[in-house]
Amino acid sequence: MKTQLSPIVAGTMNWGIWDKKLSTSEMIHLINICIENKISTFDHADIYGSYTTEAEFGKAFAESKMAREKIQLISKCGIQLEGSRKNEIKHYDYSKEYIIWSAENSLKNLQTDYLDVFLLHRPSPLMVADEIAEAIEKLKKDGKIIDFGLSNFTSSQTELIRQKTEINYNQVQFSATHHEAMLDGSFDYMQVHGIRPMSWNPLGTVFREDTEQTRRLKKVLAELVEKYGVGSDTILLAWILQHPAKVIPVAGTVNIARIQQLMKAVELKMDKQDWFTIWAESMGNEVP
């Protein structure tokens, strides 16, 4: 693992037409806000904005005149969206030719010479480990990617690829409302093999759904906000960061006030009993 990512990563999925529709100047401003707040890593995927957000970010980054060394760029490939690129059905492509083409296309869109991290977005039943390894080794040899990883891969799927080429990261769903990765062996496996987990949707459904689970969590979070003097989202990120697998949360917020608070989660050392209280309230019963 050669790349040093920021402890919290800025997720760009919502920056473009899929949600916030940020202009070039707004993206430049947001990039600068992130960096000012020590969030220097930006998480992309070729499909974001139906294959448009990478290029919009790349235009903003180029116009910002910022030094490439100031930031780290992550992107993903493999998902073929229906209705795009002449695709009649959503599917996955991990042929050697496609992986190399996709990485090079992301470089062109992001207006950069290399990706700090390149991930396979979701596992495919048809993926061939040898072919994937050949593509990744060529991209590394050509200096087009530095580190390689996966996204949403199980431990056995990860091992299939790891037998052929080094894996540095696996981006999985992990939050106080979706904590299976720390129970099903995924995080254990990653720690054994030196793979850093990243967490997408790190706030889970706490602020998006009204369920018995989220009501329980909001109640205990209100108490912890009072105790620690930080926001609920900061506490939820701190809960993730406290796991020994050294999970890197990917935060998708574009709210500047919230971005300015994110790194407080890195400094917050939560009492162990409070950590277990959040887990217990998520489950609705005491820990096993």
C-alpha positions, -999 to 999 in steps of 0.1 A, spaced: 0 0 0 18 31 -13 -9 57 -11 -17 77 21 -55 85 21 -71 111 43 -88 95 74 -122 104 60 -128 104 22 -151 128 3 -176 108 -18 -186 125 -51 -215 103 -61 -240 131 -53 -220 160 -67 -233 158 -103 -266 152 -121 -276 123 -98 -283 148 -70 -268 182 -63 -259 193 -99 -230 214 -88 -215 239 -112 -178 239 -120 -172 269 -96 -192 251 -69 -171 220 -73 -139 240 -71 -152 256 -39 -161 222 -24 -128 207 -33 -111 236 -15 -133 233 15 -125 196 18 -88 202 16 -89 230 41 -105 206 65 -79 179 59 -101 157 36 -78 153 6 -91 121 -9 -120 120 -34 -140 89 -41 -153 84 -77 -168 57 -99 -171 58 -136 -209 54 -134 -215 84 -111 -239 108 -128 -245 82 -155 -208 84 -166 -206 123 -163 -195 132 -128 -158 123 -133 -154 146 -162 -172 174 -144 -149 170 -114 -119 168 -137 -128 201 -153 -132 217 -119 -99 203 -106 -81 215 -138 -95 250 -135 -86 252 -98 -49 250 -107 -44 229 -77 -13 207 -75 -21 170 -82 0 160 -52 -24 178 -29 -52 153 -35 -57 115 -38 -82 102 -64 -101 69 -62 -122 55 -90 -141 23 -97 -150 3 -128 -170 -27 -139 -207 -17 -138 -223 -13 -172 -255 7 -167 -285 -1 -188 -292 25 -215 -256 38 -215 -228 28 -239 -253 7 -260 -260 -16 -230 -294 -33 -232 -292 -46 -196 -272 -37 -165 -242 -61 -163 -205 -63 -153 -174 -64 -174 -140 -74 -160 -122 -84 -192 -86 -73 -193 -93 -49 -222 -122 -33 -205 -105 -28 -171 -75 -11 -189 -98 10 -211 -119 20 -181 -89 31 -160 -76 51 -190 -110 67 -195 -112 77 -159 -78 93 -162 -89 113 -192 -121 124 -174 -104 134 -142 -76 151 -162 -48 133 -143 -20 109 -152 -27 84 -124 -53 71 -100 -41 67 -64 -66 38 -59 -85 19 -86 -114 -4 -74 -135 -31 -91 -170 -18 -83 -190 -50 -77 -182 -87 -81 -192 -105 -112 -199 -143 -115 -180 -142 -148 -149 -125 -135 -116 -143 -143 -89 -137 -116 -60 -142 -140 -74 -117 -165 -81 -91 -138 -45 -95 -124 -30 -90 -159 -49 -58 -163 -40 -45 -129 -3 -54 -132 -1 -36 -166 -18 -5 -152 6 -4 -123 36 -10 -145 25 19 -168 21 42 -137 -16 47 -143 -27 33 -109 -8 31 -76 -30 9 -54 -57 -16 -63 -88 -27 -45 -123 -40 -46 -158 -28 -36 -186 -49 -22 -166 -81 -25 -170 -110 0 -140 -125 17 -140 -155 -6 -143 -133 -37 -115 -112 -24 -93 -142 -18 -99 -154 -54 -84 -121 -67 -58 -118 -40 -43 -151 -50 -33 -134 -83 -25 -98 -74 -21 -76 -43 -53 -60 -29 -50 -29 -7 -86 -19 -2 -122 -32 -1 -150 -6 0 -180 -21 17 -213 -10 34 -206 -4 71 -224 18 96 -242 16 129 -273 4 110 -255 -20 87 -228 -37 108 -226 -71 92 -190 -66 79 -177 -68 115 -197 -100 122 -194 -121 90 -157 -123 90 -151 -96 64 -131 -73 87 -113 -102 103 -102 -114 68 -91 -78 58 -70 -74 90 -53 -108 84 -43 -98 48 -35 -61 53 -65 -48 34 -80 -15 45 -117 -14 45 -135 17 33 -171 23 44 -197 36 20 -229 51 34 -212 54 68 -242 72 85 -265 43 74 -302 50 76 -302 69 108 -312 102 92 -330 88 62 -355 63 76 -380 63 105 -379 28 120 -377 13 154 -340 9 149 -333 45 139 -356 58 167 -335 39 192 -303 52 178 -315 88 176 -324 86 213 -290 74 224 -272 98 200 -290 127 216 -275 117 249 -240 113 234 -242 146 216 -247 162 250 -219 142 265 -192 147 238 -203 181 224 -203 171 188 -230 163 162 -247 130 158 -230 124 124 -196 129 141 -204 103 167 -215 78 140 -183 83 121 -162 80 154 -180 47 160 -168 34 127 -132 48 131 -129 30 165 -130 -4 149 -95 -20 148 -98 -28 111 -90 9 106 -120 16 84 -120 47 62 -155 63 60 -165 78 26 -187 108 35 -210 120 7 -222 152 22 -218 185 3 -230 205 32 -201 228 41 -209 231 78 -210 194 81 -177 189 61 -161 213 86 -171 190 114 -162 157 99 -126 155 111 -137 159 147 -146 122 144 -110 113 140 -101 131 173 -131 117 193 -122 88 215 -155 73 225 -159 55 258 -160 17 251 -194 14 269 -208 41 246 -195 23 216 -213 -9 227 -244 11 236 -247 22 200 -243 -14 187 -269 -27 213 -294 0 203 -289 -8 167 -297 -45 173 -325 -38 198 -310 -61 224 -278 -64 245 -247 -77 228 -245 -115 224 
